[in-house]
C-alpha cells in the first residue's frame, strides 16, 4: 500500500477525473413524468474505464492494482462520514424497524429474475452462483467455501462479481434515477433499497435520491447507510439459509422444464 500511496501518476489521474467530472456537473433530462439525473461520479467511472489498458492505455496495470489497494482507505472515510449521519437520525431509523430488516428479502428478486434468465441463456450450475445474490464479497466467499471458486458455481459468482464491479455502480445509479422518477415509492423506501451491501453502489444511488429530494437528504443517506450495514451483517446468513437452497430448488425445476432431463449434479469440491 505504501507503493500505491507514492504512485503520483495515479493521484494525478484521479484528480484530473474528479476535476473534469465536477466541471461537467449534474445533467438532468426528463423521462416520462419524472426526471433522470446523472451525477459526476458516473462520468468519473466511465472516464476511468476509458483510460485503462483495454482502451486508451493511459492507466497501466500497475496503476489499476495500486488503485485497488487504496479503495479500502477511501471507503473507510466514506463509511465514517455515513456513520455521522446515522447517529442524529437514529430515532427515524428505529421507527422503520421491521421495514429496514425485511428489505433484505428483496434480494430474493435476483433469484426469480436471474435463474430463469440464466437457464434461458443456457447456463448450467453457473446459474446457482450467479443468481443467488448480487454477488458481492461476502457472497463470493460463501460460494468459495461451499462449492470452491474453481467450480461451475464459483465461475458463476465471479462472473457476476466482476460485471458488478465494472458496471454495477453505473447501473444502480441509473436504475435508482428511473425508479424515483417513474415509480410511486416513498424516497425513504428507495433510500433503504440503496443499501445492497456495496458502498460504491449505495453512494451512487443515494446521491441520485439526495439530488432529487434535497429536503430528505439526511434521512435518505442514514437509511441507506443503515440498510447497507445490515445487508453486510445478516445478508450472508440470508444467502446461506434461504437464498442458496431456494436457488438450487428453482434451478432444478427450470432446468428439467427447459431441457427435459435432470439438472447436472454438483461437482466435487477441489
C-alpha positions in Angstrom: 0.0 0.0 0.0 3.0 2.3 0.6 4.0 2.0 -3.0 0.4 2.8 -4.1 0.5 6.0 -1.9 3.7 7.0 -3.7 2.2 6.5 -7.2 1.9 10.2 -8.2 0.7 9.3 -11.7 -2.3 7.6 -10.2 -3.1 10.5 -7.9 -2.8 12.9 -10.9 -5.2 10.7 -13.0 -7.7 10.6 -10.1 -7.5 14.4 -9.5 -8.0 15.1 -13.2 -11.0 12.7 -13.4 -12.6 14.4 -10.4 -12.0 18.0 -11.7 -13.3 17.2 -15.2 -16.3 15.3 -13.8 -17.2 18.2 -11.4 -16.8 20.7 -14.2 -19.3 18.8 -16.3 -21.6 18.8 -13.3 -25.0 17.3 -12.9 -27.1 16.5 -16.0 -30.9 16.2 -15.8 -33.3 15.1 -18.5 -37.0 14.3 -18.5 -38.2 10.7 -18.9 -42.0 10.5 -19.0 -43.4 12.2 -15.9 -40.1 12.2 -14.0 -36.5 13.3 -14.2 -33.3 11.2 -14.7 -30.2 12.6 -13.1 -26.6 11.8 -14.0 -24.0 12.7 -11.3 -20.3 13.4 -11.7 -19.5 10.1 -10.0 -20.8 8.3 -13.1 -18.7 10.4 -15.5 -15.6 9.6 -13.4 -16.3 5.9 -13.6 -16.8 5.9 -17.3 -13.7 8.1 -18.0 -11.7 5.8 -15.7 -12.8 2.8 -17.7 -11.7 4.5 -20.9 -8.2 5.2 -19.5 -7.5 1.5 -18.8 -5.1 -0.7 -20.9 -8.1 -2.1 -22.8 -8.9 1.3 -24.3 -6.6 4.4 -24.2 -3.8 2.7 -22.2 -3.1 5.8 -20.1 -3.5 3.9 -16.9 -1.3 0.8 -16.8 -1.9 -2.5 -15.0 0.3 -1.3 -12.1 -1.8 1.8 -11.7 -5.0 -0.3 -11.5 -3.5 -2.6 -8.9 -2.4 0.4 -6.8 -5.9 1.9 -7.1 -7.5 -1.3 -5.9 -5.3 -1.4 -2.8 -6.4 2.2 -1.9 -10.1 1.6 -2.2 -10.2 0.4 1.4 -8.9 3.7 2.7 -11.4 5.8 0.7 -14.3 3.5 1.8 -13.2 3.9 5.4 -13.5 7.7 5.1 -16.8 7.3 3.3 -18.3 5.0 6.0 -17.1 7.3 8.7 -19.0 10.1 7.1 -22.1 8.0 6.8 -21.7 7.0 10.5 -22.0 10.6 11.5 -25.3 10.7 9.6 -26.8 7.6 11.2 -26.4 8.8 14.8 -28.5 12.0 14.6 -31.3 10.2 12.7 -31.3 7.1 14.8 -34.9 7.6 16.1 -36.1 7.8 12.5 -34.2 4.6 11.6 -35.6 2.8 14.7 -39.1 3.9 13.6 -38.7 2.0 10.3 -37.8 -1.2 12.4 -39.3 -4.2 10.5 -39.2 -2.4 7.1 -35.4 -2.0 7.4 -34.9 -5.6 8.4 -37.3 -7.1 5.9 -36.0 -5.1 2.9 -33.2 -7.7 2.8 -35.8 -10.1 1.5 -35.8 -8.1 -1.7 -32.6 -9.8 -2.6 -34.7 -12.8 -3.5 -35.5 -10.9 -6.6 -32.1 -11.9 -8.0 -33.3 -15.5 -7.8 -36.6 -15.2 -9.5 -35.2 -12.9 -12.2 -31.8 -14.4 -12.6 -32.4 -18.1 -12.6 -34.9 -18.2 -15.4 -32.7 -15.8 -17.5 -29.6 -17.9 -16.9 -31.4 -21.1 -17.8 -32.7 -19.5 -20.9 -29.2 -18.4 -21.8 -28.0 -22.0 -21.5 -26.0 -21.7 -18.2 -25.8 -24.8 -16.1 -24.7 -24.9 -12.4 -23.1 -21.5 -13.0 -26.7 -20.3 -12.5 -26.6 -21.0 -8.8 -23.5 -18.9 -8.1 -24.6 -16.1 -10.4 -28.2 -15.7 -9.4 -28.4 -16.4 -5.6 -27.5 -12.8 -4.7 -25.9 -9.6 -6.2 -22.5 -11.4 -5.7 -20.5 -9.0 -3.6 -17.5 -10.0 -1.5 -19.4 -12.0 1.3 -21.3 -14.0 -1.4 -18.1 -14.8 -3.3 -16.6 -16.1 0.0 -19.7 -18.1 0.7 -19.7 -19.8 -2.7 -16.0 -20.4 -2.5 -16.4 -22.0 0.9 -19.3 -24.3 -0.2 -18.5 -25.1 -3.8 -15.0 -23.8 -4.4 -14.2 -20.9 -6.8 -12.9 -23.3 -9.5 -16.4 -25.0 -9.7 -19.2 -24.0 -12.0 -20.9 -22.2 -9.1 -17.6 -20.3 -8.5 -17.4 -19.3 -12.1 -21.0 -18.0 -11.9 -20.5 -15.9 -8.8 -17.2 -14.5 -10.1 -18.7 -13.5 -13.4 -21.4 -11.5 -11.7 -19.0 -10.1 -9.2 -16.7 -8.8 -12.0 -19.6 -7.4 -14.0 -21.0 -5.7 -10.8 -17.6 -4.2 -10.1 -17.3 -2.7 -13.5 -20.9 -1.8 -14.4 -22.8 -2.1 -11.1 -22.4 1.5 -9.8 -23.4 2.9 -13.2 -26.4 0.6 -13.4 -27.6 1.2 -9.9 -27.4 4.9 -10.2 -29.4 4.9 -13.4 -31.9 2.4 -12.1 -32.5 4.5 -9.0 -33.0 7.6 -11.1 -35.6 5.8 -13.2 -37.3 4.2 -10.2 -37.5 7.6 -8.3 -38.9 9.2 -11.5 -41.4 6.6 -12.6 -42.4 4.5 -9.6 -44.9 5.6 -6.8 -42.4 4.7 -4.0 -41.6 6.9 -1.0 -38.0 8.3 -1.0 -37.4 6.6 2.3 -38.1 3.2 0.7 -35.8 4.0 -2.2 -33.2 5.1 0.4 -33.4 1.8 2.2 -33.2 -0.1 -1.2 -29.9 1.6 -2.0 -28.2 -0.4 0.8 -27.5 -3.6 -1.1 -24.2 -4.4 0.6 -21.9 -2.4 -1.7 -20.7 1.0 -0.5 -20.0 2.3 -4.0 -23.4 1.3 -5.4 -25.1 2.7 -2.3 -23.2 6.0 -2.7 -24.1 6.4 -6.3 -27.8 5.5 -5.8 -28.2 7.6 -2.7 -26.6 10.6 -4.4 -29.2 10.5 -7.1 -32.0 10.4 -4.5 -30.5 13.3 -2.4 -30.3 15.4 -5.6 -34.0 14.6 -6.4 -35.2 15.0 -2.8 -32.8 17.5 -1.1 -35.2 18.1 1.8 -34.8 14.5 2.9 -31.1 14.3 2.4 -30.1 13.2 5.9 -32.9 10.6 6.2 -32.1 9.1 2.8 -28.4 8.9 3.5 -28.8 7.5 7.0 -31.4 4.9 5.9 -29.1 3.8 3.0 -26.1 3.5 5.3 -28.0 1.6 7.9 -29.5 -0.7 5.3 -26.1 -1.3 3.8 -24.6 -2.1 7.2 -27.5 -4.6 7.9 -27.1 -6.2 4.5 -23.5 -6.8 5.4 -24.3 -8.2 8.8 -27.1 -10.7 8.2 -27.3 -10.7 4.4 -24.7 -13.6 4.4 -26.9 -15.7 6.6 -30.0 -15.0 4.4 -27.9 -16.2 1.5 -26.7 -19.3 3.3 -30.0 -20.4 4.9 -32.6 -19.2 2.4 -31.3 -17.8 -1.0 -29.0 -20.7 -1.9 -31.5 -23.5 -1.1 -34.2 -21.6 -3.0 -31.8 -21.0 -6.0 -30.9 -24.7 -6.1 -34.6 -25.7 -6.0 -35.7 -23.3 -8.7 -32.7 -24.2 -10.9 -33.5 -27.9 -10.8 -37.2 -27.3 -11.6 -36.5 -24.9 -14.5 -33.6 -27.0 -15.9 -35.8 -30.1 -16.2 -38.6 -27.9 -17.7 -36.3 -26.5 -20.4 -34.0 -29.4 -21.3 -36.3 -32.4 -20.3 -33.5 -34.1 -18.2 -32.5 -33.8 -14.6 -30.1 -30.9 -13.8 -26.4 -31.7 -13.5 -25.2 -32.7 -10.1 -22.8 -30.7 -8.0 -19.1 -31.2 -8.8 -16.9 -32.5 -6.0 -15.1 -29.6 -4.4 -11.4 -29.4 -5.4 
